[in-house]
Amino acid sequence: MILALLALLQQPAGNRAYYAVVAADASGQVVTLRLEGHQLDINRRTRVDSTGARGPHGVVVAPDQRHYYVTLDDAITGGVLLQVAVADTVDRHFAQPPDTVKDLEPLSGRAGTVELVSDRYAWVSVGSLNRPDHGWLAAVYLPRMAEAGRVATCTGGTRAALWEPRGLSLVLCAGDDQLLAVSLDSARITQRLALGASSGACRPHDIALRQSVAYVSCGSSGELLIIDLDAWSITRRLAGRS
């Protein structure tokens, strides 16, 4: 299953080829796609599940475009955040050697999405292994790949998106049926928005942002919620299949 297509990796000098990273959680791989003109090819495949944890569940490309970060998950021992070095493209016409896992940071919970706040810090959405009502954002200091702090969030808060203009992490709470806004400056929850309706629970599954609008998919009701982030309110509920 393709989990996420998140970012362009690089544009090599001398041609108009673009690279994108895809996290495929069912196969334990990160796949790099190459687009040149109308031709889309698989450039390389990198296995990232050699630690025994499952995933990847989240992936994001570093600003230097020479690394990306991947979250894996294990229901017993907890998840990890991997730092992966991007391999040089030797010949664009053939499949390339895989990327290289350089470092990892163990996380004491169920790892979900990862967001880069800067080239020095990442925030990882984590859920507790033995307390389903407990979750947090873990701040990881990337130069040392070490956890530097936590912000308590909510039940089932393993999916989040970075609203960069406001310096906020928007965390989905599947168990609490809420959307949280967490300030990355003050490391505090600043707003909460109930996502359920009178017809039943939403149980948010995933989130995507476009400027000041958030799109949240509901795993229980099958709805797609359109949220005005400036007004902090749900503007539309599009019916779907649960």
Accessible surface in RSA format (square Angstrom, percent):
REM  Atomic radii and reference values for relative SASA: ProtOr
REM  Chains: A
REM  Algorithm: Lee & Richards
REM  Probe-radius: 1.40
REM  Slices: 20
REM RES _ NUM      All-atoms   Total-Side   Main-Chain    Non-polar    All polar
REM                ABS   REL    ABS   REL    ABS   REL    ABS   REL    ABS   REL
RES MET A   1   142.73  73.9 103.77  68.7  38.96  92.8  78.03  66.3  64.70  85.7
RES ILE A   2   115.09  65.5  93.99  70.0  21.11  50.9  93.99  67.7  21.11  57.3
RES LEU A   3    43.29  24.1  23.39  16.7  19.91  50.0  24.41  17.1  18.88  50.8
RES ALA A   4    22.02  20.2  14.76  22.8   7.26  16.5  22.02  31.0   0.00   0.0
RES LEU A   5   115.67  64.4  83.90  60.0  31.76  79.9  83.90  58.9  31.76  85.5
RES LEU A   6    85.21  47.5  52.27  37.4  32.94  82.8  56.11  39.4  29.10  78.3
RES ALA A   7    32.86  30.2  21.90  33.8  10.97  24.9  31.43  44.3   1.43   3.8
RES LEU A   8   107.45  59.8  94.54  67.6  12.91  32.5  94.54  66.4  12.91  34.7
RES LEU A   9     0.00   0.0   0.00   0.0   0.00   0.0   0.00   0.0   0.00   0.0
RES GLN A  10    46.64  26.1  42.53  31.1   4.10   9.8  13.90  29.6  32.74  24.8
RES GLN A  11    96.65  54.0  70.29  51.4  26.37  62.8  19.02  40.5  77.64  58.9
RES PRO A  12    38.13  27.8  26.23  23.9  11.90  43.3  36.91  30.5   1.22   7.6
RES ALA A  13   105.28  96.8  68.94 106.4  36.34  82.7  79.09 111.4  26.19  69.4
RES GLY A  14    88.06 108.6   0.00   N/A  88.06 108.6  44.43 121.9  43.63  97.7
RES ASN A  15    35.40  24.4  20.34  19.7  15.06  36.3  17.07  41.1  18.33  17.7
RES ARG A  16   192.78  80.9 188.80  96.2   3.98   9.5  58.41  79.8 134.37  81.4
RES ALA A  17     0.08   0.1   0.08   0.1   0.00   0.0   0.08   0.1   0.00   0.0
RES TYR A  18    80.92  37.8  79.72  45.4   1.20   3.1  48.86  36.7  32.06  39.5
RES TYR A  19     1.55   0.7   1.30   0.7   0.25   0.7   0.25   0.2   1.30   1.6
RES ALA A  20    15.46  14.2  15.07  23.3   0.39   0.9  15.07  21.2   0.39   1.0
RES VAL A  21     0.40   0.3   0.40   0.4   0.00   0.0   0.40   0.3   0.00   0.0
RES VAL A  22     6.93   4.6   6.93   6.3   0.00   0.0   6.93   6.0   0.00   0.0
RES ALA A  23     0.00   0.0   0.00   0.0   0.00   0.0   0.00   0.0   0.00   0.0
RES ALA A  24     8.26   7.6   8.26  12.8   0.00   0.0   8.26  11.6   0.00   0.0
RES ASP A  25    32.31  22.6  19.74  19.6  12.57  29.7   2.83   6.7  29.48  29.4
RES ALA A  26    82.10  75.5  38.65  59.6  43.45  98.8  50.04  70.5  32.06  84.9
RES SER A  27    43.08  36.4  31.91  42.6  11.18  25.8  40.42  86.1   2.66   3.7
RES GLY A  28     3.80   4.7   0.00   N/A   3.80   4.7   2.39   6.6   1.41   3.2
RES GLN A  29    23.88  13.4  23.88  17.5   0.00   0.0   0.28   0.6  23.60  17.9
RES VAL A  30     0.41   0.3   0.00   0.0   0.41   1.0   0.00   0.0   0.41   1.1
RES VAL A  31    11.87   7.8  11.87  10.7   0.00   0.0  11.87  10.3   0.00   0.0
RES THR A  32     0.53   0.4   0.53   0.5   0.00   0.0   0.00   0.0   0.53   0.8
RES LEU A  33    36.62  20.4  35.88  25.7   0.74   1.9  36.00  25.3   0.62   1.7
RES ARG A  34    10.82   4.5  10.79   5.5   0.03   0.1   1.77   2.4   9.05   5.5
RES LEU A  35    76.91  42.8  76.44  54.7   0.47   1.2  76.44  53.7   0.47   1.3
RES GLU A  36    52.65  30.2  47.99  36.3   4.66  11.1  19.61  37.9  33.04  27.0
RES GLY A  37    60.46  74.6   0.00   N/A  60.46  74.6  40.05 109.9  20.41  45.7
RES HIS A  38   196.94 107.6 160.19 111.3  36.75  94.0 114.13 117.6  82.81  96.4
RES GLN A  39   105.11  58.8 103.35  75.5   1.77   4.2  32.95  70.1  72.16  54.7
RES LEU A  40   106.82  59.5  83.20  59.5  23.62  59.4  83.20  58.4  23.62  63.6
RES ASP A  41    58.61  41.1  52.64  52.4   5.96  14.1  25.16  59.2  33.45  33.4
RES ILE A  42    78.42  44.6  60.53  45.1  17.89  43.1  60.53  43.6  17.89  48.5
RES ASN A  43     3.64   2.5   1.37   1.3   2.27   5.5   2.27   5.5   1.37   1.3
RES ARG A  44     3.12   1.3   0.03   0.0   3.09   7.4   3.01   4.1   0.11   0.1
RES ARG A  45   123.40  51.8 108.95  55.5  14.45  34.4  37.99  51.9  85.41  51.8
RES THR A  46     3.59   2.6   3.58   3.6   0.00   0.0   3.19   4.3   0.40   0.6
RES ARG A  47   140.70  59.1 124.73  63.6  15.96  38.0  69.46  94.9  71.23  43.2
RES VAL A  48     1.00   0.7   0.00   0.0   1.00   2.4   0.40   0.3   0.60   1.6
RES ASP A  49    40.47  28.3  31.66  31.5   8.81  20.8   4.92  11.6  35.55  35.5
RES SER A  50   106.88  90.3  66.55  88.8  40.34  92.9  53.10 113.1  53.79  75.4
RES THR A  51    67.49  48.0  26.66  27.0  40.84  97.3  36.54  49.1  30.96  46.8
RES GLY A  52    55.94  69.0   0.00   N/A  55.94  69.0  37.02 101.6  18.93  42.4
RES ALA A  53     8.12   7.5   4.52   7.0   3.60   8.2   4.52   6.4   3.60   9.5
RES ARG A  54   140.70  59.1 137.82  70.3   2.88   6.9  70.55  96.4  70.15  42.5
RES GLY A  55     2.42   3.0   0.00   N/A   2.42   3.0   0.13   0.3   2.29   5.1
RES PRO A  56     0.00   0.0   0.00   0.0   0.00   0.0   0.00   0.0   0.00   0.0
RES HIS A  57    45.31  24.8  44.79  31.1   0.53   1.4  32.31  33.3  13.00  15.1
RES GLY A  58     4.74   5.8   0.00   N/A   4.74   5.8   4.74  13.0   0.00   0.0
RES VAL A  59     1.80   1.2   0.41   0.4   1.39   3.3   0.41   0.4   1.39   3.8
RES VAL A  60    26.36  17.3  26.36  23.9   0.00   0.0  26.36  22.9   0.00   0.0
RES VAL A  61    17.38  11.4   5.20   4.7  12.19  29.4   5.20   4.5  12.19  33.1
RES ALA A  62     9.11   8.4   7.46  11.5   1.65   3.7   7.46  10.5   1.65   4.4
RES PRO A  63    88.74  64.7  55.52  50.6  33.22 120.8  68.38  56.5  20.36 126.5
RES ASP A  64    80.47  56.4  54.29  54.0  26.18  61.9  43.43 102.2  37.03  36.9
RES GLN A  65    76.31  42.7  74.73  54.6   1.57   3.7  11.34  24.1  64.97  49.3
RES ARG A  66   154.85  65.0 151.49  77.2   3.36   8.0  46.38  63.4 108.47  65.7
RES HIS A  67    47.04  25.7  47.04  32.7   0.00   0.0  27.85  28.7  19.19  22.3
RES TYR A  68     0.00   0.0   0.00   0.0   0.00   0.0   0.00   0.0   0.00   0.0
RES TYR A  69    10.81   5.0  10.81   6.1   0.00   0.0   0.18   0.1  10.62  13.1
RES VAL A  70     0.00   0.0   0.00   0.0   0.00   0.0   0.00   0.0   0.00   0.0
RES THR A  71     0.00   0.0   0.00   0.0   0.00   0.0   0.00   0.0   0.00   0.0
RES LEU A  72     0.00   0.0   0.00   0.0   0.00   0.0   0.00   0.0   0.00   0.0
RES ASP A  73     5.72   4.0   5.72   5.7   0.00   0.0   0.19   0.4   5.53   5.5
RES ASP A  74    31.24  21.9  30.72  30.6   0.52   1.2   2.04   4.8  29.20  29.1
RES ALA A  75    49.69  45.7  33.56  51.8  16.13  36.7  33.56  47.3  16.13  42.7
RES ILE A  76   149.09  84.8 129.69  96.6  19.40  46.8 133.40  96.1  15.69  42.6
RES THR A  77   106.80  76.0  79.03  80.1  27.77  66.2  73.13  98.2  33.67  50.9
RES GLY A  78     4.14   5.1   0.00   N/A   4.14   5.1   0.09   0.2   4.05   9.1
RES GLY A  79     1.37   1.7   0.00   N/A   1.37   1.7   0.00   0.0   1.37   3.1
RES VAL A  80    16.55  10.9  16.55  15.0   0.00   0.0  16.55  14.4   0.00   0.0
RES LEU A  81     0.00   0.0   0.00   0.0   0.00   0.0   0.00   0.0   0.00   0.0
RES LEU A  82     1.20   0.7   1.20   0.9   0.00   0.0   1.20   0.8   0.00   0.0
RES GLN A  83    30.29  16.9  30.29  22.1   0.00   0.0   0.00   0.0  30.29  23.0
RES VAL A  84     0.00   0.0   0.00   0.0   0.00   0.0   0.00   0.0   0.00   0.0
RES ALA A  85    22.08  20.3  21.23  32.8   0.85   1.9  21.23  29.9   0.85   2.3
RES VAL A  86    21.50  14.1   4.49   4.1  17.01  41.0   4.57   4.0  16.93  45.9
RES ALA A  87    22.58  20.8  12.13  18.7  10.45  23.8  21.58  30.4   1.00   2.7
RES ASP A  88   109.17  76.5  97.01  96.6  12.17  28.8  32.52  76.5  76.65  76.4
RES THR A  89    42.79  30.4  14.05  14.2  28.74  68.5  14.05  18.9  28.74  43.4
RES VAL A  90   124.47  81.9  91.12  82.5  33.35  80.4  96.84  84.1  27.63  74.9
RES ASP A  91    57.81  40.5  52.83  52.6   4.98  11.8  21.65  51.0  36.16  36.1
RES ARG A  92   100.20  42.1  85.94  43.8  14.26  34.0   8.04  11.0  92.16  55.9
RES HIS A  93   134.60  73.6 102.98  71.6  31.62  80.9  73.90  76.2  60.70  70.6
RES PHE A  94   141.99  71.0 133.75  82.8   8.24  21.4 140.66  85.3   1.33   3.8
RES ALA A  95    86.49  79.5  55.54  85.7  30.94  70.4  56.31  79.3  30.18  79.9
RES GLN A  96    16.30   9.1   4.17   3.0  12.13  28.9   1.16   2.5  15.15  11.5
RES PRO A  97    77.30  56.3  69.87  63.7   7.44  27.0  76.61  63.3   0.69   4.3
RES PRO A  98    76.84  56.0  69.80  63.6   7.04  25.6  69.80  57.6   7.04  43.7
RES ASP A  99     8.86   6.2   0.17   0.2   8.69  20.6   0.00   0.0   8.86   8.8
RES THR A 100    75.11  53.4  71.96  72.9   3.16   7.5  45.49  61.1  29.63  44.8
RES VAL A 101    57.94  38.1  35.25  31.9  22.69  54.7  35.25  30.6  22.69  61.5
RES LYS A 102   127.05  62.0  93.30  57.2  33.76  80.4  42.51  38.3  84.54  90.1
RES ASP A 103    62.84  44.0  55.99  55.7   6.84  16.2  13.14  30.9  49.69  49.6
RES LEU A 104    67.26  37.5  57.44  41.1   9.82  24.7  57.44  40.3   9.82  26.4
RES GLU A 105    28.04  16.1  28.04  21.2   0.00   0.0   0.00   0.0  28.04  22.9
RES PRO A 106    85.49  62.3  78.00  71.1   7.49  27.2  78.30  64.6   7.19  44.7
RES LEU A 107     4.46   2.5   1.30   0.9   3.16   7.9   2.49   1.7   1.97   5.3
RES SER A 108    64.08  54.1  46.51  62.1  17.57  40.5  50.06 106.6  14.02  19.6
RES GLY A 109     0.00   0.0   0.00   N/A   0.00   0.0   0.00   0.0   0.00   0.0
RES ARG A 110    81.51  34.2  81.51  41.5   0.00   0.0  17.00  23.2  64.51  39.1
RES ALA A 111     5.52   5.1   0.00   0.0   5.52  12.6   0.00   0.0   5.52  14.6
RES GLY A 112     3.11   3.8   0.00   N/A   3.11   3.8   3.11   8.5   0.00   0.0
RES THR A 113    15.17  10.8  15.05  15.3   0.12   0.3  15.09  20.3   0.08   0.1
RES VAL A 114     9.20   6.1   0.04   0.0   9.16  22.1   0.04   0.0   9.16  24.8
RES GLU A 115    11.85   6.8   8.41   6.4   3.44   8.2  11.51  22.3   0.34   0.3
RES LEU A 116    24.10  13.4  11.46   8.2  12.64  31.8  11.46   8.1  12.64  34.0
RES VAL A 117    58.14  38.3  34.52  31.3  23.61  56.9  34.74  30.2  23.39  63.4
RES SER A 118    49.39  41.7  36.56  48.8  12.83  29.6  44.77  95.3   4.62   6.5
RES ASP A 119    96.62  67.7  77.23  76.9  19.40  45.9  22.04  51.9  74.58  74.4
RES ARG A 120   117.88  49.5 117.88  60.1   0.00   0.0  37.17  50.8  80.71  48.9
RES TYR A 121    85.55  39.9  85.55  48.7   0.00   0.0  50.62  38.0  34.94  43.1
RES ALA A 122     0.00   0.0   0.00   0.0   0.00   0.0   0.00   0.0   0.00   0.0
RES TRP A 123    21.66   8.7  21.65  10.5   0.01   0.0  17.57   9.4   4.09   6.6
RES VAL A 124     0.00   0.0   0.00   0.0   0.00   0.0   0.00   0.0   0.00   0.0
RES SER A 125     0.05   0.0   0.05   0.1   0.00   0.0   0.00   0.0   0.05   0.1
RES VAL A 126     0.16   0.1   0.16   0.1   0.00   0.0   0.16   0.1   0.00   0.0
RES GLY A 127     6.64   8.2   0.00   N/A   6.64   8.2   6.64  18.2   0.00   0.0
RES SER A 128    19.52  16.5   6.82   9.1  12.70  29.3   0.24   0.5  19.28  27.0
RES LEU A 129    63.97  35.6  30.25  21.6  33.72  84.8  31.39  22.0  32.58  87.7
RES ASN A 130   128.06  88.3 100.02  96.7  28.04  67.5  40.18  96.7  87.88  84.9
RES ARG A 131   127.78  53.7 126.41  64.4   1.38   3.3  46.62  63.7  81.16  49.2
RES PRO A 132   109.88  80.1  98.14  89.5  11.74  42.7 106.51  87.9   3.38  21.0
RES ASP A 133    92.23  64.6  74.87  74.5  17.36  41.0  34.18  80.4  58.05  57.9
RES HIS A 134    57.71  31.5  55.49  38.6   2.22   5.7  27.17  28.0  30.54  35.5
RES GLY A 135     1.09   1.3   0.00   N/A   1.09   1.3   0.00   0.0   1.09   2.4
RES TRP A 136    13.50   5.4  13.30   6.4   0.20   0.5  11.83   6.3   1.67   2.7
RES LEU A 137     0.36   0.2   0.36   0.3   0.00   0.0   0.36   0.3   0.00   0.0
RES ALA A 138     0.02   0.0   0.02   0.0   0.00   0.0   0.02   0.0   0.00   0.0
RES ALA A 139     8.97   8.2   8.97  13.8   0.00   0.0   8.97  12.6   0.00   0.0
RES VAL A 140     0.00   0.0   0.00   0.0   0.00   0.0   0.00   0.0   0.00   0.0
RES TYR A 141    46.62  21.8  46.62  26.5   0.00   0.0  28.68  21.6  17.94  22.1
RES LEU A 142     5.82   3.2   4.32   3.1   1.50   3.8   4.67   3.3   1.15   3.1
RES PRO A 143    79.25  57.8  34.72  31.7  44.53 161.9  47.87  39.5  31.39 195.1
RES ARG A 144   190.71  80.1 168.10  85.7  22.61  53.8  48.95  66.9 141.76  85.9
RES MET A 145     7.83   4.1   2.56   1.7   5.27  12.5   2.56   2.2   5.27   7.0
RES ALA A 146    40.67  37.4  40.56  62.6   0.12   0.3  40.56  57.1   0.12   0.3
RES GLU A 147    51.95  29.8  25.53  19.3  26.42  62.9  14.12  27.3  37.84  30.9
RES ALA A 148    65.42  60.2  23.04  35.5  42.38  96.4  33.30  46.9  32.12  85.1
RES GLY A 149    31.30  38.6   0.00   N/A  31.30  38.6  30.22  82.9   1.08   2.4
RES ARG A 150   122.86  51.6  88.16  44.9  34.71  82.6  34.99  47.8  87.87  53.3
RES VAL A 151    11.03   7.3   7.80   7.1   3.22   7.8  11.03   9.6   0.00   0.0
RES ALA A 152    64.06  58.9  51.39  79.3  12.67  28.8  52.05  73.3  12.01  31.8
RES THR A 153    15.79  11.2   0.40   0.4  15.40  36.7   0.88   1.2  14.92  22.5
RES CYS A 154     7.13   5.4   0.64   0.7   6.49  15.3   6.62  16.8   0.51   0.5
RES THR A 155    29.04  20.7  29.04  29.4   0.00   0.0  22.24  29.9   6.80  10.3
RES GLY A 156    31.58  38.9   0.00   N/A  31.58  38.9  24.46  67.1   7.13  16.0
RES GLY A 157     0.42   0.5   0.00   N/A   0.42   0.5   0.00   0.0   0.42   0.9
RES THR A 158    35.94  25.6  35.94  36.4   0.00   0.0  14.00  18.8  21.94  33.2
RES ARG A 159    46.47  19.5  46.45  23.7   0.02   0.1  26.84  36.7  19.63  11.9
RES ALA A 160     8.95   8.2   0.00   0.0   8.95  20.4   0.00   0.0   8.95  23.7
RES ALA A 161    17.03  15.7  12.77  19.7   4.26   9.7  17.03  24.0   0.00   0.0
RES LEU A 162    43.24  24.1  23.95  17.1  19.29  48.5  23.95  16.8  19.29  51.9
RES TRP A 163    12.40   5.0  12.40   6.0   0.00   0.0  10.29   5.5   2.11   3.4
RES GLU A 164   132.28  75.9 119.12  90.1  13.17  31.3  37.98  73.5  94.30  77.0
RES PRO A 165   113.47  82.7  71.30  65.0  42.17 153.3  84.30  69.6  29.17 181.3
RES ARG A 166   133.54  56.1 109.38  55.8  24.16  57.5  32.07  43.8 101.47  61.5
RES GLY A 167    23.40  28.9   0.00   N/A  23.40  28.9  21.14  58.0   2.26   5.1
RES LEU A 168    20.12  11.2  20.12  14.4   0.00   0.0  20.12  14.1   0.00   0.0
RES SER A 169     0.13   0.1   0.13   0.2   0.00   0.0   0.13   0.3   0.00   0.0
RES LEU A 170     0.00   0.0   0.00   0.0   0.00   0.0   0.00   0.0   0.00   0.0
RES VAL A 171     0.09   0.1   0.09   0.1   0.00   0.0   0.09   0.1   0.00   0.0
RES LEU A 172     1.91   1.1   1.65   1.2   0.26   0.7   1.65   1.2   0.26   0.7
RES CYS A 173     0.00   0.0   0.00   0.0   0.00   0.0   0.00   0.0   0.00   0.0
RES ALA A 174    23.93  22.0  22.84  35.2   1.09   2.5  22.84  32.2   1.09   2.9
RES GLY A 175    40.28  49.7   0.00   N/A  40.28  49.7   9.63  26.4  30.66  68.7
RES ASP A 176    56.61  39.7  35.09  34.9  21.52  50.9  13.16  31.0  43.45  43.3
RES ASP A 177    24.42  17.1  22.93  22.8   1.49   3.5  18.58  43.7   5.83   5.8
RES GLN A 178    35.94  20.1  35.94  26.3   0.00   0.0   9.21  19.6  26.72  20.3
RES LEU A 179     0.00   0.0   0.00   0.0   0.00   0.0   0.00   0.0   0.00   0.0
RES LEU A 180     0.00   0.0   0.00   0.0   0.00   0.0   0.00   0.0   0.00   0.0
RES ALA A 181     0.00   0.0   0.00   0.0   0.00   0.0   0.00   0.0   0.00   0.0
RES VAL A 182     0.03   0.0   0.03   0.0   0.00   0.0   0.03   0.0   0.00   0.0
RES SER A 183    15.45  13.1  15.38  20.5   0.08   0.2   4.95  10.5  10.50  14.7
RES LEU A 184    24.76  13.8   6.25   4.5  18.50  46.5   6.25   4.4  18.50  49.8
RES ASP A 185   139.27  97.6 103.47 103.0  35.80  84.7  33.34  78.5 105.93 105.6
RES SER A 186    61.95  52.3  38.15  50.9  23.80  54.8  44.30  94.3  17.65  24.7
RES ALA A 187    44.85  41.2  33.38  51.5  11.47  26.1  33.46  47.1  11.39  30.2
RES ARG A 188   172.78  72.5 169.32  86.3   3.46   8.2  46.96  64.2 125.82  76.3
RES ILE A 189    50.85  28.9  23.44  17.5  27.41  66.1  23.44  16.9  27.41  74.4
RES THR A 190    73.27  52.1  41.07  41.6  32.21  76.8  45.98  61.8  27.29  41.3
RES GLN A 191    76.72  42.9  69.07  50.5   7.65  18.2  26.59  56.6  50.12  38.0
RES ARG A 192   130.37  54.7 105.11  53.6  25.26  60.1  42.82  58.5  87.55  53.1
RES LEU A 193    25.70  14.3  24.42  17.5   1.28   3.2  25.70  18.1   0.00   0.0
RES ALA A 194    74.06  68.1  61.04  94.2  13.02  29.6  61.04  86.0  13.02  34.5
RES LEU A 195     0.00   0.0   0.00   0.0   0.00   0.0   0.00   0.0   0.00   0.0
RES GLY A 196    28.07  34.6   0.00   N/A  28.07  34.6  13.54  37.1  14.53  32.5
RES ALA A 197    37.47  34.5  14.64  22.6  22.83  51.9  25.24  35.5  12.23  32.4
RES SER A 198   131.64 111.2  80.58 107.5  51.06 117.6  60.48 128.8  71.16  99.7
RES SER A 199   103.84  87.7  58.92  78.6  44.91 103.5  56.29 119.9  47.55  66.6
RES GLY A 200    36.58  45.1   0.00   N/A  36.58  45.1  33.71  92.5   2.87   6.4
RES ALA A 201    49.28  45.3  36.22  55.9  13.06  29.7  39.16  55.1  10.12  26.8
RES CYS A 202     1.09   0.8   0.34   0.4   0.74   1.7   1.04   2.6   0.05   0.0
RES ARG A 203   126.28  53.0 123.70  63.1   2.58   6.1  34.57  47.2  91.71  55.6
RES PRO A 204     5.84   4.3   0.00   0.0   5.84  21.2   0.00   0.0   5.84  36.3
RES HIS A 205   120.45  65.8 114.28  79.4   6.17  15.8  70.07  72.2  50.38  58.6
RES ASP A 206    49.97  35.0  49.27  49.0   0.70   1.7  14.41  33.9  35.56  35.5
RES ILE A 207    18.78  10.7   1.14   0.8  17.65  42.5   2.85   2.0  15.94  43.2
RES ALA A 208    58.52  53.8  53.33  82.3   5.19  11.8  58.25  82.0   0.26   0.7
RES LEU A 209    51.82  28.9  18.04  12.9  33.79  84.9  18.38  12.9  33.44  90.0
RES ARG A 210   165.70  69.6 159.69  81.4   6.01  14.3  44.26  60.5 121.44  73.6
RES GLN A 211   154.51  86.4 126.78  92.7  27.73  66.0  51.65 109.9 102.86  78.0
RES SER A 212    34.92  29.5  34.25  45.7   0.67   1.5  11.43  24.3  23.50  32.9
RES VAL A 213    43.33  28.5  43.33  39.2   0.00   0.0  43.33  37.6   0.00   0.0
RES ALA A 214     0.00   0.0   0.00   0.0   0.00   0.0   0.00   0.0   0.00   0.0
RES TYR A 215    71.64  33.4  68.93  39.2   2.70   7.0  41.54  31.2  30.10  37.1
RES VAL A 216     0.00   0.0   0.00   0.0   0.00   0.0   0.00   0.0   0.00   0.0
RES SER A 217    38.20  32.3  37.45  50.0   0.75   1.7  36.14  77.0   2.06   2.9
RES CYS A 218     7.66   5.8   0.00   0.0   7.66  18.0   0.13   0.3   7.53   8.1
RES GLY A 219    48.48  59.8   0.00   N/A  48.48  59.8  26.50  72.7  21.98  49.2
RES SER A 220    48.48  41.0  29.90  39.9  18.58  42.8  10.22  21.8  38.26  53.6
RES SER A 221    36.61  30.9  16.49  22.0  20.12  46.3  25.29  53.8  11.33  15.9
RES GLY A 222    16.47  20.3   0.00   N/A  16.47  20.3   4.59  12.6  11.87  26.6
RES GLU A 223    30.36  17.4  28.30  21.4   2.06   4.9   7.03  13.6  23.34  19.1
RES LEU A 224    64.09  35.7  63.74  45.6   0.36   0.9  63.74  44.8   0.36   1.0
RES LEU A 225     0.00   0.0   0.00   0.0   0.00   0.0   0.00   0.0   0.00   0.0
RES ILE A 226    28.92  16.5  28.92  21.5   0.00   0.0  28.92  20.8   0.00   0.0
RES ILE A 227     0.00   0.0   0.00   0.0   0.00   0.0   0.00   0.0   0.00   0.0
RES ASP A 228    47.27  33.1  46.28  46.1   0.99   2.3   6.92  16.3  40.35  40.2
RES LEU A 229     4.58   2.6   0.00   0.0   4.58  11.5   0.00   0.0   4.58  12.3
RES ASP A 230    86.42  60.5  54.63  54.4  31.80  75.2  28.80  67.8  57.62  57.5
RES ALA A 231    65.30  60.0  34.37  53.0  30.92  70.3  45.23  63.7  20.07  53.2
RES TRP A 232    29.74  11.9  20.17   9.8   9.57  22.5  20.17  10.8   9.57  15.5
RES SER A 233    44.37  37.5  43.75  58.4   0.62   1.4  33.92  72.2  10.45  14.6
RES ILE A 234    44.87  25.5  17.70  13.2  27.17  65.5  17.70  12.7  27.17  73.7
RES THR A 235    77.15  54.9  45.38  46.0  31.77  75.7  46.35  62.3  30.79  46.6
RES ARG A 236   141.45  59.4 134.25  68.4   7.20  17.1  47.13  64.4  94.32  57.2
RES ARG A 237    80.13  33.6  50.93  26.0  29.20  69.5  31.52  43.1  48.61  29.5
RES LEU A 238    59.35  33.1  56.76  40.6   2.60   6.5  58.64  41.2   0.72   1.9
RES ALA A 239   100.88  92.8  67.39 104.0  33.48  76.2  68.49  96.5  32.38  85.8
RES GLY A 240    45.89  56.6   0.00   N/A  45.89  56.6  24.22  66.5  21.67  48.5
RES ARG A 241   231.68  97.3 204.55 104.3  27.13  64.6  79.54 108.7 152.14  92.2
RES SER A 242   109.25  92.3  49.48  66.0  59.77 137.7  33.63  71.6  75.62 105.9
END  Absolute sums over single chains surface
CHAIN  1 A    12082.6       9170.2       2912.4       6357.1       5725.5
END  Absolute sums over all chains
TOTAL         12082.6       9170.2       2912.4       6357.1       5725.5
